[in-house]
Amino acid sequence: MKRSHLIILLMVGALIGTLIGTFTSTSRSVTFDQAFAEPGVEFKVSGTLHTEMPVNYDPEADAGLTRFHMADKSGKVVEVHLHKAQPQGLLQSESIDLYGRFVDGEFHASEMLLKCPSKYNNENHLITEAG
């Protein structure tokens, strides 16, 4: 086997390993309790907007901060400090994935992914049951 083929084969293997490591490390979601146990370490926490508490966003005071409460999959509700402007669709979201960490007992999120309701559901009458 030529030396150039060996080098290319090693590079392809390293690339595949990097891709697998990237996708498997960020796909696992934890609860707020698990993230709180390791302050300063970034985690992905999945949950829903806690609608009984208001969403606080004041662009005049701080355009880069949105505060709201989220319930994780275990039901624990925590105030979240999202270091971005309030995302469109936050109030209508079905679920939220946050990427952040606990700092001094507060959850600070740097990224957020929203799952918004689908327009293809029974309420919008776009899906019909076959019968």
HELIX and SHEET records of a PDB file:
HELIX    1   1 ARG A    3  SER A   25  1                                  23    
HELIX    2   2 PHE A   32  PHE A   36  1                                   5    
HELIX    3   3 PRO A   59  ASP A   62  1                                   4    
HELIX    4   4 ASN A  122  ASN A  124  5                                   3    
SHEET    1   A 6 PHE A  43  LEU A  49  0                                        
SHEET    2   A 6 THR A  66  ASP A  72 -1                                        
SHEET    3   A 6 VAL A  77  LEU A  82 -1                                        
SHEET    4   A 6 GLU A 106  LYS A 115  1                                        
SHEET    5   A 6 SER A  95  VAL A 103 -1                                        
SHEET    6   A 6 PHE A  43  LEU A  49 -1                                        
END                                                                             
